[in-house]
């Protein structure tokens, strides 16, 4: 009985750390409501700040990528109880994100700056990105994505059901609305500094590469069902944007409405 209670307690603690990181994140990237943000903090030389920031992003990216891959999941399945695995992934990801917030070094050289209506539109787009992130987690299975369903299934002595391959709302428009939301968050700012731009560029490259590996795993898991979904639904840009690009001379394939959507996350 004690073991059954320890697992959900661990899951709840991991989720609590995740909530702390996610509550702080909008203030950090938006330079609002918090004293330490992406553009506000201890001064460092540009070269030192660049190296430290690159290492922080690298730590996050390496952990996030390695632990999300099937080979790693198969390896640590032999060393860690299955109901704890997702919670451990969430916990380590959240701790590294908090480390990034704490140790990030601003590089306050202004790359672009807007004011008036343009600035307000970018701020609105920024918060819209966070709404998209939050909504996307609930459109799949928020409890499963962050390890809570697995933890409480262990307490009841049952196996959690694998989320079905389905098409909730935004997943009919793009395959990865969660990542689209994060990309909007990282780029939508009325004032872009060199430090912020460094983060946005590196993390965008990382996301685009990581999605290729995630899609490979999804194809391995769902087979032809995901292949068909992949052919019909764009990865990140909604169809209306792709058609607009095509109308301006871009070579964009015509994609029909999707009939299924995958679970997201590592």
Secondary structure, DSSP 8 states (H G I E B T S, - for coil): -HHHHHHHHHHHHHHHHHHHHHHHHHHHHHT-SSSSBTTBS----HHHHHHHHHHHHHHHHHHHHHHHSHHHHHHHTTTS-HHHHHHHHHHHHHHHHHHHHHH------EEEE--HHHHHHHHHHHHHHHHHHHHHHHHS-HHHHTTHHHHHHHHHT--------B--GGGGTBTTHHHHHHHHHHH--SEEEHHHHHHHHHHHHHHHHHHHHHHHHHHHHHTHHHHHHHHHSBSSS-HHHHHHHHHTT---------S-B-----
